[in-house]
């Protein structure tokens, strides 16, 4: 068990370190303003990083551009690798039920907790607190059996739509032009990170005996929901894949602000905006 935990943590921090180094290079080259490249290079938690980045002086529009470009690259690559690797069809992914039966008391408690955490983060001026506080408090309460988090699919769809609109509607011709200029180098950094993660997957297969497809999906840099769908329809170790993906998500969420500040100091660049 201790060896497994060490393996998990080593891979998680190695992927985050590789992404941080690429973010540092992009920041040093001033491909994007301020710490935008650091937040955009984060290997996971795309929506959370996009939301939190603005509180720390990054341009959320360009962070979203980087994050979701990475999600597209990773999802396409994972789908292609999964298709080429497996000749037999895996299990069908479970159907998405948009309007499932709702536990209304649990739903009300979930919404109340979210509102209280958002209010507390604003009052206490906790940067990124609207993401971090509900996550920590909600998971703790659910783990203790004091709360059942109820998030129906229709609520998640509305939430993602609001996030997309709040960022997308603020894109200007200048931002679009800046993103277009940065695209080749951003794409190169994403492909570099994917290659590094591929090497880690190969090492995981050789050293730990994990099957190649499981290792590839587990070390895939982000897009956990896309990876989950692909893993569910493939013959892989689903718990291993999702444990690695969710573990990295949590570490990124908790260390992202510290990493951004550290790289900002090392790069010596002001946190300016476009």
C-alpha positions in Angstrom: 0.0 0.0 0.0 2.8 2.4 0.9 4.6 1.6 -2.4 1.4 2.3 -4.3 0.9 5.6 -2.6 4.5 6.6 -3.3 4.0 5.6 -7.0 0.8 7.7 -7.2 2.3 10.8 -5.6 5.5 10.5 -7.6 3.6 10.4 -10.9 1.2 13.2 -9.9 4.0 15.6 -8.8 6.2 14.6 -11.8 3.4 15.6 -14.2 2.7 18.8 -12.4 6.4 19.7 -12.3 6.7 19.1 -16.1 3.7 21.3 -16.7 5.1 24.0 -14.4 8.4 24.0 -16.2 6.6 24.4 -19.5 4.5 27.2 -18.0 7.7 28.9 -16.8 9.2 28.7 -20.2 6.1 30.3 -21.8 6.1 32.9 -19.1 9.8 33.7 -19.5 9.3 34.0 -23.3 6.3 36.3 -22.7 4.1 34.2 -25.0 1.2 35.2 -22.8 0.9 38.1 -20.2 1.9 37.7 -16.5 1.2 34.3 -15.0 -1.5 33.4 -17.6 0.8 30.7 -19.1 1.3 29.1 -15.7 -2.4 28.8 -15.1 -3.0 27.7 -18.6 -0.3 25.0 -18.5 -1.9 23.3 -15.4 -2.4 19.6 -16.4 -6.0 19.3 -15.2 -8.9 21.1 -13.4 -9.5 23.2 -16.5 -12.7 24.9 -15.3 -11.3 25.5 -11.8 -8.0 26.9 -13.0 -9.9 29.3 -15.4 -12.1 30.6 -12.6 -9.3 30.9 -10.0 -6.8 32.5 -12.4 -8.5 35.8 -12.6 -8.3 36.2 -8.8 -4.5 36.0 -9.1 -4.1 38.5 -11.9 -4.1 36.2 -14.9 -6.2 36.7 -18.0 -9.0 34.1 -17.7 -9.8 34.3 -21.4 -6.3 33.2 -22.4 -6.2 30.7 -19.6 -9.4 29.2 -21.0 -7.9 29.2 -24.5 -4.9 27.2 -23.2 -6.8 24.9 -20.9 -9.4 23.8 -23.4 -7.0 23.5 -26.3 -5.1 21.0 -24.0 -8.4 19.2 -23.3 -9.1 18.8 -27.0 -5.6 17.6 -27.7 -5.7 15.1 -24.8 -9.2 13.8 -25.6 -8.5 13.2 -29.3 -5.1 11.5 -28.5 -6.7 9.3 -25.8 -9.5 8.3 -28.1 -7.2 7.5 -30.9 -4.8 5.5 -28.7 -7.7 3.6 -27.1 -9.2 2.8 -30.5 -5.8 1.6 -31.9 -4.9 -0.4 -28.9 -8.1 -2.3 -28.3 -9.5 -4.5 -31.1 -12.4 -5.7 -28.9 -15.1 -3.4 -27.8 -15.3 -2.5 -24.1 -18.3 -2.0 -22.0 -20.7 0.7 -23.1 -20.4 3.9 -21.0 -23.5 4.4 -18.8 -26.2 6.6 -20.3 -26.3 10.3 -19.2 -29.6 11.1 -17.5 -30.2 14.8 -17.8 -33.1 15.0 -15.5 -32.6 12.2 -12.8 -34.7 12.0 -9.7 -33.4 14.6 -7.2 -33.0 14.3 -3.5 -34.4 17.7 -2.8 -33.3 18.0 0.9 -29.7 17.0 -0.1 -29.9 19.4 -3.1 -31.0 22.3 -0.9 -28.2 21.5 1.6 -25.7 21.4 -1.3 -26.8 24.8 -2.6 -26.8 26.3 0.9 -23.3 25.0 1.5 -22.1 26.4 -1.8 -23.7 29.8 -1.1 -22.2 30.0 2.5 -18.8 29.1 1.2 -18.9 31.7 -1.5 -20.1 34.3 1.0 -17.3 33.3 3.4 -14.7 33.4 0.7 -15.8 36.9 -0.3 -15.9 38.2 3.3 -12.6 36.7 4.3 -11.1 37.7 0.9 -9.8 34.2 0.2 -8.5 34.2 -3.4 -9.9 31.2 -5.2 -12.0 30.5 -2.1 -15.2 30.0 -4.1 -13.6 26.9 -5.6 -11.5 25.6 -2.7 -13.8 26.1 0.3 -16.8 24.2 -1.1 -14.5 21.4 -2.2 -12.8 21.0 1.1 -15.8 21.5 3.4 -18.2 19.6 1.1 -15.9 16.6 0.7 -15.2 16.6 4.5 -18.9 16.7 5.4 -19.7 14.0 2.9 -16.8 11.8 4.1 -18.1 12.1 7.7 -21.6 11.2 6.5 -23.0 14.6 7.5 -23.9 15.7 3.9 -24.9 14.1 0.6 -23.7 16.2 -2.2 -26.5 16.3 -4.8 -25.5 17.7 -8.2 -27.9 16.7 -11.0 -26.6 16.8 -14.6 -28.9 19.7 -15.6 -27.3 21.9 -12.8 -23.8 21.0 -14.0 -24.8 21.8 -17.6 -26.1 25.2 -16.5 -23.0 25.9 -14.5 -20.6 25.0 -17.3 -22.7 27.1 -19.7 -22.5 30.1 -17.4 -18.7 29.7 -17.0 -18.4 29.5 -20.8 -20.5 32.5 -21.4 -18.9 34.6 -18.7 -15.5 34.1 -20.3 -16.4 33.7 -24.0 -18.5 36.9 -24.2 -15.4 38.9 -23.0 -13.3 37.8 -25.9 -12.3 40.8 -28.1 -10.6 41.0 -31.5 -7.4 41.9 -29.7 -7.6 38.8 -27.4 -8.4 36.6 -30.4 -5.4 38.0 -32.3 -3.2 37.4 -29.3 -4.4 33.8 -28.9 -3.8 33.2 -32.7 -0.2 34.5 -32.4 0.4 32.3 -29.3 -1.2 29.2 -30.8 1.9 27.6 -32.3 4.0 27.8 -29.1 1.1 26.9 -26.9 0.3 23.9 -29.1 4.0 22.9 -29.0 4.0 23.1 -25.2 0.9 20.9 -25.0 2.4 18.3 -27.3 5.6 18.3 -25.3 3.7 17.7 -22.1 1.7 14.9 -23.7 5.0 13.3 -24.9 6.5 13.6 -21.4 3.3 12.0 -19.9 3.6 9.3 -22.6 7.1 8.5 -21.4 5.9 8.3 -17.8 3.2 5.9 -18.9 5.8 3.7 -20.6 7.9 3.8 -17.4 4.8 2.9 -15.4 4.1 -0.1 -17.6 7.7 -1.3 -17.5 8.5 -0.7 -13.8 5.1 -1.4 -12.2 3.6 -3.9 -14.7 0.5 -1.7 -15.4 -1.0 -2.5 -18.7 -0.1 0.1 -21.4 -3.5 1.6 -22.0 -4.3 1.9 -18.3 -0.9 3.6 -17.8 -1.5 6.0 -20.7 -5.0 7.1 -19.6 -3.9 7.4 -16.0 -1.0 9.7 -16.9 -2.9 11.6 -19.6 -2.5 15.3 -18.6 -6.1 16.4 -17.8 -9.5 16.1 -19.3 -10.5 13.7 -16.5 -14.2 13.6 -17.6 -13.1 12.8 -21.2 -10.6 10.2 -20.0 -13.3 8.7 -17.8 -15.7 8.2 -20.7 -12.9 6.6 -22.8 -11.8 4.4 -19.9 -15.3 3.2 -19.3 -15.6 2.0 -22.9 -12.2 0.3 -22.9 -10.7 -2.8 -21.2 -8.6 -0.9 -18.6 -8.2 -0.6 -14.8 -10.9 2.1 -14.3 -10.2 2.6 -10.5 -6.5 3.1 -11.2 -7.1 5.6 -14.0 -9.6 7.7 -12.1 -7.6 7.6 -8.8 -4.7 9.1 -10.7 -6.8 11.7 -12.5 -8.7 12.8 -9.4 -5.6 12.8 -7.3 -3.9 15.1 -9.7 -7.0 17.3 -9.9 -6.9 17.8 -6.1 -3.2 18.5 -5.9 -3.5 21.0 -8.7 -6.4 22.7 -7.1 -4.5 23.1 -3.8 -1.1 23.9 -5.1 -2.0 25.9 -8.2 -1.9 29.4 -6.6 1.4 28.7 -4.8 3.0 27.4 -8.0 1.8 30.4 -9.9 3.3 32.8 -7.4 6.6 30.8 -7.3 7.0 30.9 -11.1 6.0 34.6 -11.2 8.8 35.4 -8.7 11.3 33.2 -10.6 10.4 34.7 -14.0 10.6 38.2 -12.7 7.7 39.3 -14.8 4.9 41.6 -13.6 1.4 40.2 -13.6 0.1 42.4 -16.4 -2.9 41.8 -18.7 -3.5 42.1 -22.4 
